Amino acid sequence: MDGIFSTLFMIVPMIAIFYFLLWRPEQLKRKKHQNMLSNLTKGEQVVTTGGLHGKIVGVNKELVVLSIAENVKVEVSRSAIAFMKKGGELIEGE
């Protein structure tokens, strides 16, 4: 019986540590990023996962139209937006 309790005594804290140090922060980060993607609006500066820096000129349910240079517009999926830019700084999901 002592063996079961000592094993359980070791496993429970390990699960708690795994949850609070790995799983929960990643879950919060993902939720924050999803919130950022759902609130994208025209005029915001963004960076895609591919590294394109651009200004949003159109927003659709699934697509975002970016202006990356003068008279150059690119359509990317919403999920391809990695960061927002504010004041020259990259901001990951607000």
N, C-alpha and C positions, 0 to 999 in steps of 0.2 A: 504494500500500500504506500509506503514511503517513496518508492520509486516513481509512482504515478504523480504524486503531489510535487515532487522535486522537478520532474519533467514539465509538468503543467506550470509550475512556478517560473520556469525559464522561457517557455513558449509564449505565454501571455504578454510579458513585457516586450519580447521581440516583435510580436505582432503589433503592439501599440507603437513601438518605435518606427516600424515600417510604415504604419499608417500616417503618423504625424510628421515624419521627415521626408517621405517620398510620395505617397499617394495623394494626400490631402493638398499639399502645395501645387502639385501638377493639376489637380482637379480645379482649384481656384484660378490658376493661370489660364486654363482652357476656357473656363466660364467668362473670365475677363476679356479674353480675345474674341469669343463669340459675341459678347456684348458690344465690343468695338465694331465688329463686322456688321452687326445689325443696325448700328447707328451711323453708318457712313453717309455723308452728305456732300453735295457739290461744293467745290472750292477748297476742300481739305487736301493737304499735301500728304502723300503716302509713299511707302516703299513696298514693292512686291517681294515675294520669296525668291524670285529670280534676280533681284537687285535693281529693277527699274524704279527710278524716282520720278514721280509725276503728280499732277494736280487732277483731282476728280472733276470731270466736266459732265458726267452723266452717271446715274445710278439706276439699276434695274434690280429685279428680285434676285437674279443669279449673276448678272454681269455688272462690271464697273468699267466706264470709259475713262481712260487716263490721257491727259495731254502731256507728252513727254518732251516735246520740242515745239517750235513754232510750226503750226499746220500739220503736226504729227499726232494722231490719236490712236490709241491701242485699246482693244477690249480685253479685259482679263476677268476671270471668275472672281467672285467675292472671296472665296477661300484662298486665293493667291495673294491677298493683301496681308503683309506681315506686320508692318509698323505704320504709325502715323508720325508725321514730322510737325513739330511745333517749335518755332524759334530756332530752327537748325538742329534740334535734338530729336533723336528717335524715341518715340514713346510706344511701348508695347501694351496695347489694349488699355483703355481707360475705364 
